[in-house]
Amino acid sequence: MICILLQCISQSAYADLARAEGMLKISGLDWTVIRATMLTNEPGNGVAKDWAAR
């Protein structure tokens, strides 16, 4: 039951992300999408990793 619920939530979230990116693409704005891929309960340390640069 929990798996089904999580699957529904993640599908909905992905659809929202895709719709938002689509709106950005047609906006004519210069944009960059940044997503937090791993959140923790630890205090911030001011460091961000650029995985694309590797």
N, C-alpha and C positions, 0 to 999 in steps of 0.2 A: 504494500500500500504506500509506504513512504517513497519507494523508488518511483512509482507512478506519479506521485505528487511532485517529486523533484524533477522528473522528466518534463512534466507540464510547465513547471516554473521556468526551467532552463530554456525550453522551446520558446516560451513567451518573451523571455529576456533577449534571446538572440533575434527574434523578430523585431523587437523594439530597437535594438542596435542597428540592424540592417535598414530599418525605416529611417532612423536618424542619420545614418551615413548617406542614404539616398537623398535626403533633404539637403545635406551639406554639399553633395556633388552638384546638384542643380542650382545651388544658391549663387554661384559665381564668386564666392569668397575664396581667399587663400586660406586653407585650413590644414590642421594636423589633428588626428585623433590619438589620444593617449588614454590607455586603459590601465587601471590598477589590476594586475594579474594575481598578486598574492598579498593579501592584507593580513596583518597580525594585530594582536592586542598590545604590542610593545610600543613605547613612545617613539616618535619619529627621530631619526638621526641626521636628517638633512641631506642624505645621500640617495640619489636615484641612479639606477643602473640602466644603461642604454644597451639592451641586448642586440639590437639591430646593428650596432657598430662592431660587433664581434665577428 
